[in-house]
């Protein structure tokens, strides 16, 4: 069971005032369908236009001494 970081792009559309905002939301999930389902659960007014896997290299943070 491996999880991937999915980038879900689309628009927030508020039905009560018509306000829209472009956004890209990130979700850790096993499949794209799981990521879309989580997005729809959390943001029902978010209109999804694209879903892709984020394959950027993870930056490792190293602790440094302050002395």
C-alpha positions in Angstrom: 0.0 0.0 0.0 1.8 3.1 -1.3 0.4 6.6 -1.1 1.2 9.3 -3.7 0.8 13.1 -3.5 -1.9 14.1 -5.9 -2.4 17.7 -7.0 -6.1 18.6 -7.6 -6.5 21.7 -9.7 -9.8 23.6 -10.2 -12.0 26.5 -9.0 -13.7 27.2 -5.8 -17.2 28.4 -6.7 -19.4 29.9 -4.0 -23.0 29.5 -5.1 -24.4 32.2 -2.8 -22.4 35.1 -4.3 -20.8 33.7 -7.5 -17.2 34.3 -6.2 -14.6 32.0 -7.9 -11.0 31.4 -7.1 -8.5 29.2 -8.9 -6.6 26.8 -6.6 -4.5 23.7 -6.5 -5.0 21.4 -3.5 -2.7 18.5 -2.5 -3.8 15.2 -1.1 -2.0 12.0 0.0 -3.9 9.0 -1.3 -3.4 5.6 -2.9 -5.3 6.4 -6.1 -6.5 9.5 -7.9 -10.1 8.5 -7.2 -9.4 8.5 -3.5 -7.9 12.0 -3.7 -10.9 13.3 -5.7 -13.3 11.7 -3.2 -11.5 13.4 -0.3 -11.5 16.7 -2.1 -15.3 16.5 -2.8 -15.9 15.5 0.8 -14.0 18.5 2.2 -14.9 21.1 -0.5 -18.2 20.3 -2.2 -18.1 23.6 -4.2 -14.7 22.9 -5.7 -14.9 22.3 -9.4 -12.1 19.9 -10.4 -10.4 20.5 -13.7 -7.2 18.4 -13.5 -5.6 15.7 -11.2 -1.9 14.8 -11.4 0.7 13.1 -9.3 3.4 15.4 -7.8 6.7 13.8 -8.6 9.0 16.5 -7.3 11.9 15.4 -5.3 11.3 15.6 -1.5 13.6 18.1 0.3 15.3 16.6 3.3 15.7 19.1 6.2 18.9 18.7 8.1 19.3 20.0 11.7 22.1 22.5 12.2 23.8 23.4 15.4 23.1 27.0 16.5 26.4 27.2 18.4 
